[in-house]
Amino acid sequence: MATKPVSTYEHEPCIDKCEGCPQQRVAGPGDTHWYTCTVFVSPKAKWRAGNCPMAPRAAKETTKGKAQNPLKASKKKLRGK
């Protein structure tokens, strides 16, 4: 089974979460234009699984502070500290 090259697929419009992404391009004729993703054919599918890997502002949340050993944390909690 032969597959189409990516350039022949019709790209779906971007969703609200894609706003501000540098990977967007304007598509559509005249005043009725919309934005499509230059990387993914279906941006909605990328956001369904979590954050889009190309979105610069959707950085993964990181825990700030020192990581604790769960065993030591439970002992500390028992001692009341």
mmCIF file of the N, C-alpha and C atoms, coordinates in Angstrom:
data_MODEL
# 
_entry.id   MODEL 
# 
loop_
_atom_site.group_PDB 
_atom_site.id 
_atom_site.type_symbol 
_atom_site.label_atom_id 
_atom_site.label_alt_id 
_atom_site.label_comp_id 
_atom_site.label_asym_id 
_atom_site.label_entity_id 
_atom_site.label_seq_id 
_atom_site.pdbx_PDB_ins_code 
_atom_site.Cartn_x 
_atom_site.Cartn_y 
_atom_site.Cartn_z 
_atom_site.occupancy 
_atom_site.B_iso_or_equiv 
_atom_site.pdbx_formal_charge 
_atom_site.auth_seq_id 
_atom_site.auth_comp_id 
_atom_site.auth_asym_id 
_atom_site.auth_atom_id 
_atom_site.pdbx_PDB_model_num 
ATOM 1   N N  . MET A 1 1  ? 0.834   -1.176 0.000  1.00 0.00 ? 1  MET A N  1 
ATOM 2   C CA . MET A 1 1  ? 0.000   0.000  0.000  1.00 0.00 ? 1  MET A CA 1 
ATOM 3   C C  . MET A 1 1  ? 0.882   1.243  0.000  1.00 0.00 ? 1  MET A C  1 
ATOM 4   N N  . ALA A 1 2  ? 0.662   2.093  -0.956 1.00 0.00 ? 2  ALA A N  1 
ATOM 5   C CA . ALA A 1 2  ? 1.454   3.318  -1.066 1.00 0.00 ? 2  ALA A CA 1 
ATOM 6   C C  . ALA A 1 2  ? 0.839   4.413  -0.211 1.00 0.00 ? 2  ALA A C  1 
ATOM 7   N N  . THR A 1 3  ? 1.691   5.195  0.424  1.00 0.00 ? 3  THR A N  1 
ATOM 8   C CA . THR A 1 3  ? 1.201   6.311  1.233  1.00 0.00 ? 3  THR A CA 1 
ATOM 9   C C  . THR A 1 3  ? 1.469   7.614  0.503  1.00 0.00 ? 3  THR A C  1 
ATOM 10  N N  . LYS A 1 4  ? 0.658   8.606  0.799  1.00 0.00 ? 4  LYS A N  1 
ATOM 11  C CA . LYS A 1 4  ? 0.839   9.919  0.196  1.00 0.00 ? 4  LYS A CA 1 
ATOM 12  C C  . LYS A 1 4  ? 2.009   10.626 0.864  1.00 0.00 ? 4  LYS A C  1 
ATOM 13  N N  . PRO A 1 5  ? 2.735   11.433 0.117  1.00 0.00 ? 5  PRO A N  1 
ATOM 14  C CA . PRO A 1 5  ? 3.722   12.288 0.774  1.00 0.00 ? 5  PRO A CA 1 
ATOM 15  C C  . PRO A 1 5  ? 3.006   13.301 1.658  1.00 0.00 ? 5  PRO A C  1 
ATOM 16  N N  . VAL A 1 6  ? 3.644   13.752 2.702  1.00 0.00 ? 6  VAL A N  1 
ATOM 17  C CA . VAL A 1 6  ? 3.019   14.646 3.671  1.00 0.00 ? 6  VAL A CA 1 
ATOM 18  C C  . VAL A 1 6  ? 2.522   15.928 3.004  1.00 0.00 ? 6  VAL A C  1 
ATOM 19  N N  . SER A 1 7  ? 3.205   16.406 1.995  1.00 0.00 ? 7  SER A N  1 
ATOM 20  C CA . SER A 1 7  ? 2.831   17.680 1.389  1.00 0.00 ? 7  SER A CA 1 
ATOM 21  C C  . SER A 1 7  ? 1.487   17.617 0.681  1.00 0.00 ? 7  SER A C  1 
ATOM 22  N N  . THR A 1 8  ? 0.977   16.434 0.355  1.00 0.00 ? 8  THR A N  1 
ATOM 23  C CA . THR A 1 8  ? -0.303  16.351 -0.343 1.00 0.00 ? 8  THR A CA 1 
ATOM 24  C C  . THR A 1 8  ? -1.480  16.206 0.618  1.00 0.00 ? 8  THR A C  1 
ATOM 25  N N  . TYR A 1 9  ? -1.237  16.011 1.898  1.00 0.00 ? 9  TYR A N  1 
ATOM 26  C CA . TYR A 1 9  ? -2.328  15.929 2.869  1.00 0.00 ? 9  TYR A CA 1 
ATOM 27  C C  . TYR A 1 9  ? -2.891  17.323 3.121  1.00 0.00 ? 9  TYR A C  1 
ATOM 28  N N  . GLU A 1 10 ? -4.177  17.388 3.400  1.00 0.00 ? 10 GLU A N  1 
ATOM 29  C CA . GLU A 1 10 ? -4.783  18.658 3.768  1.00 0.00 ? 10 GLU A CA 1 
ATOM 30  C C  . GLU A 1 10 ? -4.629  18.836 5.271  1.00 0.00 ? 10 GLU A C  1 
ATOM 31  N N  . HIS A 1 11 ? -4.019  19.917 5.650  1.00 0.00 ? 11 HIS A N  1 
ATOM 32  C CA . HIS A 1 11 ? -3.794  20.190 7.068  1.00 0.00 ? 11 HIS A CA 1 
ATOM 33  C C  . HIS A 1 11 ? -5.073  20.723 7.688  1.00 0.00 ? 11 HIS A C  1 
ATOM 34  N N  . GLU A 1 12 ? -5.389  20.237 8.893  1.00 0.00 ? 12 GLU A N  1 
ATOM 35  C CA . GLU A 1 12 ? -6.562  20.706 9.625  1.00 0.00 ? 12 GLU A CA 1 
ATOM 36  C C  . GLU A 1 12 ? -6.250  22.052 10.268 1.00 0.00 ? 12 GLU A C  1 
ATOM 37  N N  . PRO A 1 13 ? -7.273  22.855 10.543 1.00 0.00 ? 13 PRO A N  1 
ATOM 38  C CA . PRO A 1 13 ? -7.033  24.151 11.203 1.00 0.00 ? 13 PRO A CA 1 
ATOM 39  C C  . PRO A 1 13 ? -6.478  23.966 12.618 1.00 0.00 ? 13 PRO A C  1 
ATOM 40  N N  . CYS A 1 14 ? -5.719  24.957 13.062 1.00 0.00 ? 14 CYS A N  1 
ATOM 41  C CA . CYS A 1 14 ? -5.174  24.943 14.419 1.00 0.00 ? 14 CYS A CA 1 
ATOM 42  C C  . CYS A 1 14 ? -6.289  25.181 15.427 1.00 0.00 ? 14 CYS A C  1 
ATOM 43  N N  . ILE A 1 15 ? -6.060  24.731 16.658 1.00 0.00 ? 15 ILE A N  1 
ATOM 44  C CA . ILE A 1 15 ? -7.035  24.931 17.729 1.00 0.00 ? 15 ILE A CA 1 
ATOM 45  C C  . ILE A 1 15 ? -6.579  26.096 18.604 1.00 0.00 ? 15 ILE A C  1 
ATOM 46  N N  . ASP A 1 16 ? -7.365  26.451 19.609 1.00 0.00 ? 16 ASP A N  1 
ATOM 47  C CA . ASP A 1 16 ? -7.066  27.604 20.466 1.00 0.00 ? 16 ASP A CA 1 
ATOM 48  C C  . ASP A 1 16 ? -5.733  27.465 21.194 1.00 0.00 ? 16 ASP A C  1 
ATOM 49  N N  . LYS A 1 17 ? -5.377  26.252 21.576 1.00 0.00 ? 17 LYS A N  1 
ATOM 50  C CA . LYS A 1 17 ? -4.127  26.046 22.322 1.00 0.00 ? 17 LYS A CA 1 
ATOM 51  C C  . LYS A 1 17 ? -2.902  26.333 21.462 1.00 0.00 ? 17 LYS A C  1 
ATOM 52  N N  . CYS A 1 18 ? -3.059  26.320 20.140 1.00 0.00 ? 18 CYS A N  1 
ATOM 53  C CA . CYS A 1 18 ? -1.940  26.562 19.226 1.00 0.00 ? 18 CYS A CA 1 
ATOM 54  C C  . CYS A 1 18 ? -1.647  28.049 19.031 1.00 0.00 ? 18 CYS A C  1 
ATOM 55  N N  . GLU A 1 19 ? -2.461  28.910 19.603 1.00 0.00 ? 19 GLU A N  1 
ATOM 56  C CA . GLU A 1 19 ? -2.305  30.343 19.386 1.00 0.00 ? 19 GLU A CA 1 
ATOM 57  C C  . GLU A 1 19 ? -0.945  30.824 19.867 1.00 0.00 ? 19 GLU A C  1 
ATOM 58  N N  . GLY A 1 20 ? -0.248  31.538 19.010 1.00 0.00 ? 20 GLY A N  1 
ATOM 59  C CA . GLY A 1 20 ? 1.066   32.068 19.345 1.00 0.00 ? 20 GLY A CA 1 
ATOM 60  C C  . GLY A 1 20 ? 2.215   31.150 18.977 1.00 0.00 ? 20 GLY A C  1 
ATOM 61  N N  . CYS A 1 21 ? 1.937   29.982 18.463 1.00 0.00 ? 21 CYS A N  1 
ATOM 62  C CA . CYS A 1 21 ? 2.999   29.041 18.084 1.00 0.00 ? 21 CYS A CA 1 
ATOM 63  C C  . CYS A 1 21 ? 3.662   29.512 16.792 1.00 0.00 ? 21 CYS A C  1 
ATOM 64  N N  . PRO A 1 22 ? 4.978   29.483 16.707 1.00 0.00 ? 22 PRO A N  1 
ATOM 65  C CA . PRO A 1 22 ? 5.651   29.929 15.484 1.00 0.00 ? 22 PRO A CA 1 
ATOM 66  C C  . PRO A 1 22 ? 5.506   28.949 14.319 1.00 0.00 ? 22 PRO A C  1 
ATOM 67  N N  . GLN A 1 23 ? 4.949   27.775 14.552 1.00 0.00 ? 23 GLN A N  1 
ATOM 68  C CA . GLN A 1 23 ? 4.790   26.781 13.502 1.00 0.00 ? 23 GLN A CA 1 
ATOM 69  C C  . GLN A 1 23 ? 3.500   26.962 12.702 1.00 0.00 ? 23 GLN A C  1 
ATOM 70  N N  . GLN A 1 24 ? 2.740   28.028 12.974 1.00 0.00 ? 24 GLN A N  1 
ATOM 71  C CA . GLN A 1 24 ? 1.483   28.259 12.266 1.00 0.00 ? 24 GLN A CA 1 
ATOM 72  C C  . GLN A 1 24 ? 1.747   28.984 10.952 1.00 0.00 ? 24 GLN A C  1 
ATOM 73  N N  . ARG A 1 25 ? 0.866   28.716 9.980  1.00 0.00 ? 25 ARG A N  1 
ATOM 74  C CA . ARG A 1 25 ? 0.912   29.462 8.730  1.00 0.00 ? 25 ARG A CA 1 
ATOM 75  C C  . ARG A 1 25 ? -0.516  29.811 8.341  1.00 0.00 ? 25 ARG A C  1 
ATOM 76  N N  . VAL A 1 26 ? -0.674  30.869 7.577  1.00 0.00 ? 26 VAL A N  1 
ATOM 77  C CA . VAL A 1 26 ? -1.990  31.317 7.145  1.00 0.00 ? 26 VAL A CA 1 
ATOM 78  C C  . VAL A 1 26 ? -2.413  30.477 5.939  1.00 0.00 ? 26 VAL A C  1 
ATOM 79  N N  . ALA A 1 27 ? -3.646  30.014 5.980  1.00 0.00 ? 27 ALA A N  1 
ATOM 80  C CA . ALA A 1 27 ? -4.198  29.248 4.869  1.00 0.00 ? 27 ALA A CA 1 
ATOM 81  C C  . ALA A 1 27 ? -5.580  29.786 4.548  1.00 0.00 ? 27 ALA A C  1 
ATOM 82  N N  . GLY A 1 28 ? -6.053  29.515 3.389  1.00 0.00 ? 28 GLY A N  1 
ATOM 83  C CA . GLY A 1 28 ? -7.393  29.949 2.998  1.00 0.00 ? 28 GLY A CA 1 
ATOM 84  C C  . GLY A 1 28 ? -7.355  31.171 2.107  1.00 0.00 ? 28 GLY A C  1 
ATOM 85  N N  . PRO A 1 29 ? -8.387  31.327 1.305  1.00 0.00 ? 29 PRO A N  1 
ATOM 86  C CA . PRO A 1 29 ? -8.412  32.441 0.352  1.00 0.00 ? 29 PRO A CA 1 
ATOM 87  C C  . PRO A 1 29 ? -8.936  33.741 0.976  1.00 0.00 ? 29 PRO A C  1 
ATOM 88  N N  . GLY A 1 30 ? -8.349  34.845 0.591  1.00 0.00 ? 30 GLY A N  1 
ATOM 89  C CA . GLY A 1 30 ? -8.852  36.179 0.911  1.00 0.00 ? 30 GLY A CA 1 
ATOM 90  C C  . GLY A 1 30 ? -9.092  36.451 2.382  1.00 0.00 ? 30 GLY A C  1 
ATOM 91  N N  . ASP A 1 31 ? -10.284 37.004 2.678  1.00 0.00 ? 31 ASP A N  1 
ATOM 92  C CA . ASP A 1 31 ? -10.616 37.389 4.042  1.00 0.00 ? 31 ASP A CA 1 
ATOM 93  C C  . ASP A 1 31 ? -11.011 36.204 4.911  1.00 0.00 ? 31 ASP A C  1 
ATOM 94  N N  . THR A 1 32 ? -11.292 35.075 4.322  1.00 0.00 ? 32 THR A N  1 
ATOM 95  C CA . THR A 1 32 ? -11.711 33.899 5.105  1.00 0.00 ? 32 THR A CA 1 
ATOM 96  C C  . THR A 1 32 ? -10.507 32.998 5.370  1.00 0.00 ? 32 THR A C  1 
ATOM 97  N N  . HIS A 1 33 ? -9.454  33.544 5.933  1.00 0.00 ? 33 HIS A N  1 
ATOM 98  C CA . HIS A 1 33 ? -8.246  32.747 6.176  1.00 0.00 ? 33 HIS A CA 1 
ATOM 99  C C  . HIS A 1 33 ? -8.285  32.112 7.566  1.00 0.00 ? 33 HIS A C  1 
ATOM 100 N N  . TRP A 1 34 ? -7.490  31.092 7.759  1.00 0.00 ? 34 TRP A N  1 
ATOM 101 C CA . TRP A 1 34 ? -7.342  30.401 9.035  1.00 0.00 ? 34 TRP A CA 1 
ATOM 102 C C  . TRP A 1 34 ? -5.895  29.962 9.152  1.00 0.00 ? 34 TRP A C  1 
ATOM 103 N N  . TYR A 1 35 ? -5.536  29.442 10.290 1.00 0.00 ? 35 TYR A N  1 
ATOM 104 C CA . TYR A 1 35 ? -4.155  29.011 10.526 1.00 0.00 ? 35 TYR A CA 1 
ATOM 105 C C  . TYR A 1 35 ? -4.068  27.494 10.523 1.00 0.00 ? 35 TYR A C  1 
ATOM 106 N N  . THR A 1 36 ? -3.015  26.985 9.926  1.00 0.00 ? 36 THR A N  1 
ATOM 107 C CA . THR A 1 36 ? -2.732  25.553 9.953  1.00 0.00 ? 36 THR A CA 1 
ATOM 108 C C  . THR A 1 36 ? -1.322  25.353 10.493 1.00 0.00 ? 36 THR A C  1 
ATOM 109 N N  . CYS A 1 37 ? -1.057  24.156 10.969 1.00 0.00 ? 37 CYS A N  1 
ATOM 110 C CA . CYS A 1 37 ? 0.256   23.820 11.520 1.00 0.00 ? 37 CYS A CA 1 
ATOM 111 C C  . CYS A 1 37 ? 1.175   23.371 10.386 1.00 0.00 ? 37 CYS A C  1 
ATOM 112 N N  . THR A 1 38 ? 2.412   23.841 10.385 1.00 0.00 ? 38 THR A N  1 
ATOM 113 C CA . THR A 1 38 ? 3.357   23.451 9.343  1.00 0.00 ? 38 THR A CA 1 
ATOM 114 C C  . THR A 1 38 ? 4.021   22.116 9.653  1.00 0.00 ? 38 THR A C  1 
ATOM 115 N N  . VAL A 1 39 ? 3.867   21.625 10.876 1.00 0.00 ? 39 VAL A N  1 
ATOM 116 C CA . VAL A 1 39 ? 4.533   20.399 11.281 1.00 0.00 ? 39 VAL A CA 1 
ATOM 117 C C  . VAL A 1 39 ? 3.583   19.198 11.272 1.00 0.00 ? 39 VAL A C  1 
ATOM 118 N N  . PHE A 1 40 ? 2.397   19.363 11.853 1.00 0.00 ? 40 PHE A N  1 
ATOM 119 C CA . PHE A 1 40 ? 1.471   18.248 12.007 1.00 0.00 ? 40 PHE A CA 1 
ATOM 120 C C  . PHE A 1 40 ? 0.218   18.442 11.156 1.00 0.00 ? 40 PHE A C  1 
ATOM 121 N N  . VAL A 1 41 ? -0.266  17.363 10.591 1.00 0.00 ? 41 VAL A N  1 
ATOM 122 C CA . VAL A 1 41 ? -1.468  17.408 9.770  1.00 0.00 ? 41 VAL A CA 1 
ATOM 123 C C  . VAL A 1 41 ? -2.688  17.669 10.640 1.00 0.00 ? 41 VAL A C  1 
ATOM 124 N N  . SER A 1 42 ? -2.717  17.091 11.827 1.00 0.00 ? 42 SER A N  1 
ATOM 125 C CA . SER A 1 42 ? -3.853  17.258 12.743 1.00 0.00 ? 42 SER A CA 1 
ATOM 126 C C  . SER A 1 42 ? -3.359  17.759 14.100 1.00 0.00 ? 42 SER A C  1 
ATOM 127 N N  . PRO A 1 43 ? -3.349  19.071 14.309 1.00 0.00 ? 43 PRO A N  1 
ATOM 128 C CA . PRO A 1 43 ? -2.896  19.594 15.598 1.00 0.00 ? 43 PRO A CA 1 
ATOM 129 C C  . PRO A 1 43 ? -3.777  19.144 16.752 1.00 0.00 ? 43 PRO A C  1 
ATOM 130 N N  . LYS A 1 44 ? -5.056  18.949 16.491 1.00 0.00 ? 44 LYS A N  1 
ATOM 131 C CA . LYS A 1 44 ? -5.977  18.526 17.549 1.00 0.00 ? 44 LYS A CA 1 
ATOM 132 C C  . LYS A 1 44 ? -5.545  17.184 18.131 1.00 0.00 ? 44 LYS A C  1 
ATOM 133 N N  . ALA A 1 45 ? -5.036  16.289 17.301 1.00 0.00 ? 45 ALA A N  1 
ATOM 134 C CA . ALA A 1 45 ? -4.592  14.975 17.763 1.00 0.00 ? 45 ALA A CA 1 
ATOM 135 C C  . ALA A 1 45 ? -3.351  15.082 18.651 1.00 0.00 ? 45 ALA A C  1 
ATOM 136 N N  . LYS A 1 46 ? -2.476  16.025 18.371 1.00 0.00 ? 46 LYS A N  1 
ATOM 137 C CA . LYS A 1 46 ? -1.275  16.203 19.201 1.00 0.00 ? 46 LYS A CA 1 
ATOM 138 C C  . LYS A 1 46 ? -1.632  16.706 20.594 1.00 0.00 ? 46 LYS A C  1 
ATOM 139 N N  . TRP A 1 47 ? -2.628  17.585 20.685 1.00 0.00 ? 47 TRP A N  1 
ATOM 140 C CA . TRP A 1 47 ? -3.016  18.121 21.980 1.00 0.00 ? 47 TRP A CA 1 
ATOM 141 C C  . TRP A 1 47 ? -3.871  17.136 22.757 1.00 0.00 ? 47 TRP A C  1 
ATOM 142 N N  . ARG A 1 48 ? -4.514  16.201 22.085 1.00 0.00 ? 48 ARG A N  1 
ATOM 143 C CA . ARG A 1 48 ? -5.363  15.220 22.776 1.00 0.00 ? 48 ARG A CA 1 
ATOM 144 C C  . ARG A 1 48 ? -4.515  14.337 23.678 1.00 0.00 ? 48 ARG A C  1 
ATOM 145 N N  . ALA A 1 49 ? -3.315  14.011 23.259 1.00 0.00 ? 49 ALA A N  1 
ATOM 146 C CA . ALA A 1 49 ? -2.442  13.126 24.025 1.00 0.00 ? 49 ALA A CA 1 
ATOM 147 C C  . ALA A 1 49 ? -1.657  13.859 25.110 1.00 0.00 ? 49 ALA A C  1 
ATOM 148 N N  . GLY A 1 50 ? -1.760  15.157 25.155 1.00 0.00 ? 50 GLY A N  1 
ATOM 149 C CA . GLY A 1 50 ? -0.994  15.948 26.122 1.00 0.00 ? 50 GLY A CA 1 
ATOM 150 C C  . GLY A 1 50 ? -0.537  17.220 25.449 1.00 0.00 ? 50 GLY A C  1 
ATOM 151 N N  . ASN A 1 51 ? 0.586   17.758 25.868 1.00 0.00 ? 51 ASN A N  1 
ATOM 152 C CA . ASN A 1 51 ? 1.111   18.968 25.251 1.00 0.00 ? 51 ASN A CA 1 
ATOM 153 C C  . ASN A 1 51 ? 1.704   18.663 23.892 1.00 0.00 ? 51 ASN A C  1 
ATOM 154 N N  . CYS A 1 52 ? 1.539   19.596 22.977 1.00 0.00 ? 52 CYS A N  1 
ATOM 155 C CA . CYS A 1 52 ? 2.153   19.465 21.656 1.00 0.00 ? 52 CYS A CA 1 
ATOM 156 C C  . CYS A 1 52 ? 3.663   19.634 21.821 1.00 0.00 ? 52 CYS A C  1 
ATOM 157 N N  . PRO A 1 53 ? 4.469   18.788 21.196 1.00 0.00 ? 53 PRO A N  1 
ATOM 158 C CA . PRO A 1 53 ? 5.917   18.906 21.371 1.00 0.00 ? 53 PRO A CA 1 
ATOM 159 C C  . PRO A 1 53 ? 6.506   20.160 20.729 1.00 0.00 ? 53 PRO A C  1 
ATOM 160 N N  . MET A 1 54 ? 5.776   20.805 19.836 1.00 0.00 ? 54 MET A N  1 
ATOM 161 C CA . MET A 1 54 ? 6.291   21.995 19.176 1.00 0.00 ? 54 MET A CA 1 
ATOM 162 C C  . MET A 1 54 ? 5.871   23.291 19.866 1.00 0.00 ? 54 MET A C  1 
ATOM 163 N N  . ALA A 1 55 ? 4.995   23.207 20.851 1.00 0.00 ? 55 ALA A N  1 
ATOM 164 C CA . ALA A 1 55 ? 4.501   24.407 21.526 1.00 0.00 ? 55 ALA A CA 1 
ATOM 165 C C  . ALA A 1 55 ? 5.554   24.935 22.496 1.00 0.00 ? 55 ALA A C  1 
ATOM 166 N N  . PRO A 1 56 ? 6.070   26.127 22.260 1.00 0.00 ? 56 PRO A N  1 
ATOM 167 C CA . PRO A 1 56 ? 7.127   26.638 23.128 1.00 0.00 ? 56 PRO A CA 1 
ATOM 168 C C  . PRO A 1 56 ? 6.636   27.069 24.503 1.00 0.00 ? 56 PRO A C  1 
ATOM 169 N N  . ARG A 1 57 ? 5.390   27.513 24.593 1.00 0.00 ? 57 ARG A N  1 
ATOM 170 C CA . ARG A 1 57 ? 4.904   28.046 25.866 1.00 0.00 ? 57 ARG A CA 1 
ATOM 171 C C  . ARG A 1 57 ? 4.271   26.986 26.740 1.00 0.00 ? 57 ARG A C  1 
ATOM 172 N N  . ALA A 1 58 ? 4.090   25.790 26.242 1.00 0.00 ? 58 ALA A N  1 
ATOM 173 C CA . ALA A 1 58 ? 3.448   24.728 27.013 1.00 0.00 ? 58 ALA A CA 1 
ATOM 174 C C  . ALA A 1 58 ? 4.512   23.826 27.633 1.00 0.00 ? 58 ALA A C  1 
ATOM 175 N N  . ALA A 1 59 ? 5.375   24.435 28.420 1.00 0.00 ? 59 ALA A N  1 
ATOM 176 C CA . ALA A 1 59 ? 6.441   23.670 29.063 1.00 0.00 ? 59 ALA A CA 1 
ATOM 177 C C  . ALA A 1 59 ? 5.842   22.758 30.132 1.00 0.00 ? 59 ALA A C  1 
ATOM 178 N N  . LYS A 1 60 ? 6.452   21.643 30.301 1.00 0.00 ? 60 LYS A N  1 
ATOM 179 C CA . LYS A 1 60 ? 5.970   20.710 31.313 1.00 0.00 ? 60 LYS A CA 1 
ATOM 180 C C  . LYS A 1 60 ? 6.230   21.268 32.698 1.00 0.00 ? 60 LYS A C  1 
ATOM 181 N N  . GLU A 1 61 ? 5.262   21.041 33.558 1.00 0.00 ? 61 GLU A N  1 
ATOM 182 C CA . GLU A 1 61 ? 5.413   21.532 34.928 1.00 0.00 ? 61 GLU A CA 1 
ATOM 183 C C  . GLU A 1 61 ? 6.482   20.714 35.648 1.00 0.00 ? 61 GLU A C  1 
ATOM 184 N N  . THR A 1 62 ? 7.336   21.419 36.318 1.00 0.00 ? 62 THR A N  1 
ATOM 185 C CA . THR A 1 62 ? 8.383   20.746 37.082 1.00 0.00 ? 62 THR A CA 1 
ATOM 186 C C  . THR A 1 62 ? 8.172   21.048 38.553 1.00 0.00 ? 62 THR A C  1 
ATOM 187 N N  . THR A 1 63 ? 8.552   20.107 39.362 1.00 0.00 ? 63 THR A N  1 
ATOM 188 C CA . THR A 1 63 ? 8.429   20.323 40.798 1.00 0.00 ? 63 THR A CA 1 
ATOM 189 C C  . THR A 1 63 ? 9.640   21.123 41.258 1.00 0.00 ? 63 THR A C  1 
ATOM 190 N N  . LYS A 1 64 ? 9.369   22.176 41.961 1.00 0.00 ? 64 LYS A N  1 
ATOM 191 C CA . LYS A 1 64 ? 10.455  23.002 42.464 1.00 0.00 ? 64 LYS A CA 1 
ATOM 192 C C  . LYS A 1 64 ? 10.793  22.545 43.868 1.00 0.00 ? 64 LYS A C  1 
ATOM 193 N N  . GLY A 1 65 ? 12.038  22.567 44.160 1.00 0.00 ? 65 GLY A N  1 
ATOM 194 C CA . GLY A 1 65 ? 12.472  22.146 45.483 1.00 0.00 ? 65 GLY A CA 1 
ATOM 195 C C  . GLY A 1 65 ? 13.250  20.844 45.413 1.00 0.00 ? 65 GLY A C  1 
ATOM 196 N N  . LYS A 1 66 ? 13.600  20.381 46.565 1.00 0.00 ? 66 LYS A N  1 
ATOM 197 C CA . LYS A 1 66 ? 14.427  19.190 46.667 1.00 0.00 ? 66 LYS A CA 1 
ATOM 198 C C  . LYS A 1 66 ? 13.549  17.936 46.642 1.00 0.00 ? 66 LYS A C  1 
ATOM 199 N N  . ALA A 1 67 ? 13.938  16.954 45.867 1.00 0.00 ? 67 ALA A N  1 
ATOM 200 C CA . ALA A 1 67 ? 13.219  15.685 45.837 1.00 0.00 ? 67 ALA A CA 1 
ATOM 201 C C  . ALA A 1 67 ? 13.508  14.929 47.134 1.00 0.00 ? 67 ALA A C  1 
ATOM 202 N N  . GLN A 1 68 ? 12.455  14.336 47.706 1.00 0.00 ? 68 GLN A N  1 
ATOM 203 C CA . GLN A 1 68 ? 12.633  13.640 48.970 1.00 0.00 ? 68 GLN A CA 1 
ATOM 204 C C  . GLN A 1 68 ? 12.459  12.141 48.779 1.00 0.00 ? 68 GLN A C  1 
ATOM 205 N N  . ASN A 1 69 ? 13.139  11.430 49.603 1.00 0.00 ? 69 ASN A N  1 
ATOM 206 C CA . ASN A 1 69 ? 12.972  9.991  49.658 1.00 0.00 ? 69 ASN A CA 1 
ATOM 207 C C  . ASN A 1 69 ? 11.633  9.722  50.366 1.00 0.00 ? 69 ASN A C  1 
ATOM 208 N N  . PRO A 1 70 ? 10.721  8.943  49.784 1.00 0.00 ? 70 PRO A N  1 
ATOM 209 C CA . PRO A 1 70 ? 9.417   8.727  50.413 1.00 0.00 ? 70 PRO A CA 1 
ATOM 210 C C  . PRO A 1 70 ? 9.503   8.057  51.788 1.00 0.00 ? 70 PRO A C  1 
ATOM 211 N N  . LEU A 1 71 ? 10.481  7.191  52.012 1.00 0.00 ? 71 LEU A N  1 
ATOM 212 C CA . LEU A 1 71 ? 10.638  6.540  53.305 1.00 0.00 ? 71 LEU A CA 1 
ATOM 213 C C  . LEU A 1 71 ? 11.037  7.553  54.374 1.00 0.00 ? 71 LEU A C  1 
ATOM 214 N N  . LYS A 1 72 ? 11.982  8.412  54.036 1.00 0.00 ? 72 LYS A N  1 
ATOM 215 C CA . LYS A 1 72 ? 12.405  9.441  54.981 1.00 0.00 ? 72 LYS A CA 1 
ATOM 216 C C  . LYS A 1 72 ? 11.283  10.442 55.233 1.00 0.00 ? 72 LYS A C  1 
ATOM 217 N N  . ALA A 1 73 ? 10.513  10.761 54.218 1.00 0.00 ? 73 ALA A N  1 
ATOM 218 C CA . ALA A 1 73 ? 9.411   11.719 54.364 1.00 0.00 ? 73 ALA A CA 1 
ATOM 219 C C  . ALA A 1 73 ? 8.353   11.167 55.306 1.00 0.00 ? 73 ALA A C  1 
ATOM 220 N N  . SER A 1 74 ? 8.055   9.865  55.207 1.00 0.00 ? 74 SER A N  1 
ATOM 221 C CA . SER A 1 74 ? 7.035   9.294  56.086 1.00 0.00 ? 74 SER A CA 1 
ATOM 222 C C  . SER A 1 74 ? 7.538   9.244  57.529 1.00 0.00 ? 74 SER A C  1 
ATOM 223 N N  . LYS A 1 75 ? 8.822   8.954  57.744 1.00 0.00 ? 75 LYS A N  1 
ATOM 224 C CA . LYS A 1 75 ? 9.374   8.945  59.097 1.00 0.00 ? 75 LYS A CA 1 
ATOM 225 C C  . LYS A 1 75 ? 9.369   10.355 59.697 1.00 0.00 ? 75 LYS A C  1 
ATOM 226 N N  . LYS A 1 76 ? 9.672   11.327 58.862 1.00 0.00 ? 76 LYS A N  1 
ATOM 227 C CA . LYS A 1 76 ? 9.675   12.697 59.324 1.00 0.00 ? 76 LYS A CA 1 
ATOM 228 C C  . LYS A 1 76 ? 8.269   13.137 59.714 1.00 0.00 ? 76 LYS A C  1 
ATOM 229 N N  . LYS A 1 77 ? 7.284   12.699 58.959 1.00 0.00 ? 77 LYS A N  1 
ATOM 230 C CA . LYS A 1 77 ? 5.895   13.035 59.244 1.00 0.00 ? 77 LYS A CA 1 
ATOM 231 C C  . LYS A 1 77 ? 5.449   12.402 60.567 1.00 0.00 ? 77 LYS A C  1 
ATOM 232 N N  . LEU A 1 78 ? 5.892   11.170 60.830 1.00 0.00 ? 78 LEU A N  1 
ATOM 233 C CA . LEU A 1 78 ? 5.539   10.492 62.080 1.00 0.00 ? 78 LEU A CA 1 
ATOM 234 C C  . LEU A 1 78 ? 6.124   11.196 63.293 1.00 0.00 ? 78 LEU A C  1 
ATOM 235 N N  . ARG A 1 79 ? 7.353   11.765 63.130 1.00 0.00 ? 79 ARG A N  1 
ATOM 236 C CA . ARG A 1 79 ? 7.994   12.469 64.226 1.00 0.00 ? 79 ARG A CA 1 
ATOM 237 C C  . ARG A 1 79 ? 7.397   13.843 64.460 1.00 0.00 ? 79 ARG A C  1 
ATOM 238 N N  . GLY A 1 80 ? 6.607   14.329 63.500 1.00 0.00 ? 80 GLY A N  1 
ATOM 239 C CA . GLY A 1 80 ? 5.958   15.605 63.679 1.00 0.00 ? 80 GLY A CA 1 
ATOM 240 C C  . GLY A 1 80 ? 6.783   16.795 63.243 1.00 0.00 ? 80 GLY A C  1 
ATOM 241 N N  . LYS A 1 81 ? 7.749   16.599 62.417 1.00 0.00 ? 81 LYS A N  1 
ATOM 242 C CA . LYS A 1 81 ? 8.574   17.722 61.940 1.00 0.00 ? 81 LYS A CA 1 
ATOM 243 C C  . LYS A 1 81 ? 8.098   18.213 60.626 1.00 0.00 ? 81 LYS A C  1 
# 
